[in-house]
């Protein structure tokens, strides 16, 4: 069971760990499900469910587990943070290390390599060809009603791997290339196509799949004229292409999923951001993923507006049914009213050196803890393992 592991023991005492490190939470903004720190609650620490023991800083975008929080708050190196956590849970440091080593070995044997999917994404991008006269072009024009196919990162690939469980192992696909702020290829999203009907292929798995990491990255559909341009963020590529036609002088990015609104790298954005949200029936003020994104953007000084197509699933659906002008009008009416009650300037959760010192003294008094001295040469082998564990945890 989780509680029997060192990390599980730490999670089981989440409230104690948080209060020992950071003091009393902001009672007005906290609940049974989460602790909030800072006068505006910019640091959120989860107390419930599968994410118990994890935290997110809306101001900086940083997040992690309790190991990370101990290391960051008390300015400890990784070995010291493990020692500290082991002391809190009553475990020996060797127990912690051996457990994490077993987890690493198990994960490495069962999980696919991230590097492998990243390399495949780069391979697909390199092998892909322009859209002109391809099944992908016909899919966008005939099925999606999109005729402006300009752009270097929307392409076609004739043979993309599907899944070992699929009868058809390779299919033609629309290729969308996601890049980081340095313009490096980080992910590729594919839409598998039926070459005869020019629609999405009917498959056992979903007809849309990603290779590489989408987190923090985006498909750049329109660069925008300059840094004063408005950045329009859309969930999907087809939606983004419909929005692009309505705001041809602005910056348009597809983040490849609503959850990625909250992870987008600020270096890809201008100062004003419009979130073009699909109308999936969920109330915006109750959409946790969207609220997280809004709070993070505002914490980074962005002006945030929201635009949602009424009576249609998304902007592509709106364009196909009501025409181009309907998209233009909907985007013109983008509003900040729904998010006007969110925090304007979240405060940093960073502690002063005096607070850190007091936290250490408090824990030391309760646990009789002594932070270990520098690592000696006799511990070189253990250090190598610790560095490996650190990479895995991060």
Secondary structure, 3 states (H helix, E strand, C coil): CHHHCHHHHHHHCHHHHHHHHHCCCCCCCCCCCEEEECCCCCEEEECCHHHCCCEEECCCCCEECHHHHHHHHHCCCHHHHHHHHHHHHCCCHHHHHHHHHHHHHHHHHHCCCHHHHHHHHHHHHHHCECCCCCHHHHHHHHHCCCCCCCCCCEEEEEEEECCCCCCCCEEEEEEEEEECCCCCEEEEEEEEECCCCCCECCCCCCCEEEEECCCCCEEEEECCCCCCCEEEEECCHHHHHHHHHHCCCCEEEECCCHHHHHCCCHHHCCCEEEEEECCCCCCHHHCHHHHHHHHHHHHCCCEEEEEECCCCCCHHHHHHHHCHHHHHHHHHCCECHHHCCCCCCCCCCCCCHHHHHHHHHHHHHHHCCCCCCCCCHHHHHHHHHHHHHHHHHC
